[in-house]
């Protein structure tokens, strides 16, 4: 097995399926299946959960809500998603699941404490991370990389919906856009390829954390990546191929 401990970045949009908002039971079942597949194989799994299916920045713009307040609302949305996902995972009866939040909500989740989270992973618990870093002006991209480093993860798996990797340009607008099987951190930054926030890619580069960008809609993709298969795009030190 190439990776024994991974950080998964899960967008809130993955929980809404084909819809733009809310929850899709089939999509959530798919998320649970993919996480449990890794768990069954003995891979330690932490998940940075997004909240875009509940609240997006465009809503804040519509109502004139300032960015800091909007981000606080978004962080609360990630807590809701994490609690729902915990409920679905634990209903299967196959794994212990812990929700850890960067903002204190002690009646429903544990506070994020790095060494406690590592201990949970060592005990084969699935760890769901909510509320990013607890600070506004940050998307879940940067916290995903930061927590991956803090928890000594082998790689960050960035799950995308309907996008199977990093392209030279937007494949929806440019039919000649080229998929990169692998690409360097520096090229992602220099070409502003928007695989993740640039701050997240810079942090990963500085600490040599591999990032895999892949289509989460296809079953078994995370397990294939952990087994070392060339799936999607790997962002690392190599040149673009």
C-alpha positions as CSV (number, residue, x, y, z in Angstrom):
1,X,0.0,0.0,0.0
2,X,1.5,3.3,-1.1
3,X,-0.4,5.4,1.5
4,X,-1.3,4.3,5.0
5,X,-2.8,7.6,6.3
6,X,-4.6,10.1,4.1
7,X,-6.4,13.4,4.4
8,X,-9.4,13.6,2.2
9,X,-10.8,17.0,1.2
10,X,-14.5,16.7,0.7
11,X,-16.4,19.6,-0.7
12,X,-19.9,20.3,0.6
13,X,-21.1,20.1,-3.0
14,X,-20.3,16.3,-3.0
15,X,-23.1,15.9,-0.5
16,X,-25.7,17.6,-2.7
17,X,-25.1,15.2,-5.7
18,X,-26.7,16.6,-8.9
19,X,-28.4,19.3,-6.9
20,X,-26.9,22.7,-6.0
21,X,-28.1,22.7,-2.5
22,X,-29.0,20.4,0.3
23,X,-28.4,16.7,0.7
24,X,-28.7,13.8,-1.8
25,X,-29.0,10.4,0.0
26,X,-27.4,8.6,-3.0
27,X,-24.4,11.0,-3.0
28,X,-23.9,10.6,0.8
29,X,-24.1,6.8,0.6
30,X,-21.4,7.0,-2.1
31,X,-19.2,9.1,0.2
32,X,-19.7,6.7,3.0
33,X,-18.9,3.7,0.8
34,X,-15.6,5.3,-0.4
35,X,-14.5,6.2,3.1
36,X,-15.4,2.7,4.5
37,X,-13.6,1.0,1.7
38,X,-10.3,2.6,2.8
39,X,-11.1,1.9,6.4
40,X,-11.7,-1.8,5.7
41,X,-8.3,-2.0,4.1
42,X,-6.6,-0.6,7.2
43,X,-5.9,2.9,5.8
44,X,-6.3,5.6,8.4
45,X,-8.7,8.3,7.1
46,X,-9.2,11.9,8.1
47,X,-11.7,14.1,6.2
48,X,-11.7,17.9,5.9
49,X,-15.4,18.6,5.3
50,X,-16.7,21.6,3.3
51,X,-20.1,23.3,3.6
52,X,-20.9,24.7,0.1
53,X,-24.2,22.6,-0.1
54,X,-25.6,24.7,2.7
55,X,-24.1,28.2,2.4
56,X,-22.0,29.8,-0.4
57,X,-20.3,33.1,-0.7
58,X,-22.6,34.2,-3.4
59,X,-25.5,34.2,-0.9
60,X,-23.5,36.5,1.3
61,X,-23.0,38.9,-1.6
62,X,-26.7,38.8,-2.4
63,X,-27.6,39.8,1.2
64,X,-24.6,42.1,1.7
65,X,-23.2,40.0,4.5
66,X,-19.5,40.9,5.2
67,X,-16.9,38.2,4.5
68,X,-16.0,37.4,8.1
69,X,-19.6,36.8,9.0
70,X,-20.2,34.8,5.9
71,X,-17.2,32.6,6.7
72,X,-18.5,32.0,10.2
73,X,-21.8,30.8,8.7
74,X,-19.9,28.6,6.3
75,X,-17.9,27.0,9.2
76,X,-21.2,26.1,10.9
77,X,-22.3,24.5,7.7
78,X,-19.3,22.2,7.8
79,X,-20.2,21.1,11.3
80,X,-23.7,20.2,10.1
81,X,-22.2,18.2,7.2
82,X,-19.8,16.4,9.5
83,X,-22.5,15.4,12.0
84,X,-24.6,14.1,9.2
85,X,-21.7,12.1,7.7
86,X,-20.8,10.7,11.1
87,X,-24.4,9.6,11.6
88,X,-24.4,7.8,8.2
89,X,-21.0,6.1,8.8
90,X,-21.9,5.0,12.3
91,X,-25.3,3.7,11.2
92,X,-23.4,1.1,9.1
93,X,-21.8,-0.2,12.3
94,X,-18.5,-0.7,10.7
95,X,-16.3,2.0,12.2
96,X,-15.8,4.4,15.1
97,X,-16.1,8.0,13.9
98,X,-15.1,11.2,15.6
99,X,-16.1,14.7,14.6
100,X,-13.5,17.3,15.7
101,X,-14.1,21.0,15.3
102,X,-11.8,24.0,15.2
103,X,-14.5,26.1,17.0
104,X,-15.8,24.8,20.3
105,X,-19.1,23.0,20.1
106,X,-18.5,20.6,22.9
107,X,-22.0,19.2,23.2
108,X,-22.0,17.6,19.7
109,X,-18.3,17.2,18.8
110,X,-14.8,17.1,20.2
111,X,-12.5,20.1,20.0
112,X,-9.7,19.7,17.5
113,X,-6.5,18.7,19.4
114,X,-3.7,17.5,17.2
115,X,-2.3,14.7,19.3
116,X,-5.8,13.4,20.2
117,X,-6.7,13.3,16.5
118,X,-3.5,11.4,15.8
119,X,-4.4,8.9,18.5
120,X,-7.9,8.4,17.1
121,X,-6.3,7.6,13.7
122,X,-3.9,5.2,15.3
123,X,-6.9,3.4,16.9
124,X,-8.5,3.2,13.4
125,X,-11.2,5.7,14.1
126,X,-12.3,7.8,11.1
127,X,-11.8,11.5,11.9
128,X,-14.1,14.2,10.4
129,X,-12.7,17.7,10.7
130,X,-15.1,20.6,10.7
131,X,-14.9,24.4,10.7
132,X,-11.6,24.6,8.9
133,X,-9.1,26.4,11.1
134,X,-11.8,28.3,12.9
135,X,-10.8,31.5,11.2
136,X,-12.5,33.5,8.4
137,X,-11.0,34.4,5.1
138,X,-9.8,30.9,4.5
139,X,-11.5,28.2,2.4
140,X,-11.2,24.5,3.3
141,X,-8.3,24.0,0.9
142,X,-5.7,25.5,3.1
143,X,-6.9,23.8,6.3
144,X,-7.0,20.5,4.5
145,X,-3.2,20.8,3.8
146,X,-2.5,22.2,7.2
147,X,-4.3,19.4,9.0
148,X,-2.7,16.8,6.7
149,X,0.7,18.0,7.8
150,X,-0.3,18.2,11.5
151,X,-1.7,14.7,11.4
152,X,1.3,13.3,9.5
153,X,-0.8,12.2,6.6
154,X,1.0,10.6,3.6
155,X,-1.0,12.5,1.1
156,X,-4.0,14.8,0.5
157,X,-6.7,13.4,-1.7
158,X,-8.7,16.3,-3.2
159,X,-12.1,14.9,-4.3
160,X,-13.7,16.8,-7.2
161,X,-17.2,16.4,-8.7
162,X,-17.2,15.8,-12.4
163,X,-13.5,16.8,-12.9
164,X,-11.0,14.0,-13.2
165,X,-7.8,16.0,-12.6
166,X,-5.9,19.1,-13.3
167,X,-6.2,20.5,-16.9
168,X,-4.1,23.1,-18.8
169,X,-7.3,25.2,-19.0
170,X,-11.0,24.8,-18.2
171,X,-12.1,21.7,-20.1
172,X,-15.7,22.9,-20.1
173,X,-14.7,25.9,-22.1
174,X,-11.7,24.6,-24.0
175,X,-12.1,21.2,-25.7
176,X,-8.4,21.1,-26.4
177,X,-7.5,21.4,-22.7
178,X,-4.9,18.8,-21.6
179,X,-5.2,16.6,-18.5
180,X,-1.9,16.5,-16.6
181,X,-1.3,13.0,-15.1
182,X,1.3,14.7,-12.9
183,X,2.4,18.3,-12.4
184,X,4.7,20.3,-10.2
185,X,3.5,22.6,-7.4
186,X,5.3,25.5,-9.1
187,X,3.5,25.0,-12.4
188,X,0.1,24.9,-10.7
189,X,1.0,28.2,-9.0
190,X,2.6,29.9,-12.0
191,X,-0.2,29.0,-14.4
192,X,-2.9,29.7,-11.8
193,X,-4.6,26.4,-12.6
194,X,-7.0,26.6,-9.7
195,X,-6.8,23.0,-8.6
196,X,-6.7,24.3,-5.0
197,X,-6.2,27.7,-3.5
198,X,-2.6,28.9,-4.2
199,X,-1.9,29.3,-0.5
200,X,-2.7,25.6,0.0
201,X,-0.5,24.5,-2.9
202,X,2.4,26.7,-1.5
203,X,2.1,25.1,1.9
204,X,2.0,21.6,0.4
205,X,5.1,22.4,-1.7
206,X,7.0,23.8,1.3
207,X,6.5,20.5,3.2
208,X,6.5,18.1,0.2
209,X,2.9,16.9,0.7
210,X,1.6,15.0,-2.3
211,X,-1.8,16.1,-3.6
212,X,-4.0,13.9,-5.7
213,X,-6.9,15.6,-7.6
214,X,-9.4,13.1,-8.9
215,X,-13.0,12.5,-9.9
216,X,-14.9,11.4,-6.8
217,X,-18.0,10.3,-8.8
218,X,-16.1,7.2,-10.0
219,X,-16.2,4.4,-7.5
220,X,-13.0,3.2,-5.9
221,X,-10.8,6.0,-6.9
222,X,-9.4,6.8,-3.5
223,X,-8.4,3.2,-2.9
224,X,-6.7,3.0,-6.3
225,X,-4.7,6.1,-5.4
226,X,-3.7,4.6,-2.0
227,X,-2.6,1.4,-3.9
228,X,-0.3,3.5,-6.1
229,X,-2.3,3.6,-9.3
230,X,-2.0,6.6,-11.6
231,X,-5.4,8.1,-11.2
232,X,-6.4,11.7,-11.8
233,X,-3.5,14.2,-11.4
234,X,-0.7,14.1,-8.8
235,X,0.7,17.4,-7.7
236,X,4.3,17.1,-6.5
237,X,7.8,17.9,-7.4
238,X,7.9,16.4,-10.8
239,X,7.5,18.3,-14.1
240,X,4.2,18.3,-16.0
241,X,3.5,15.2,-18.0
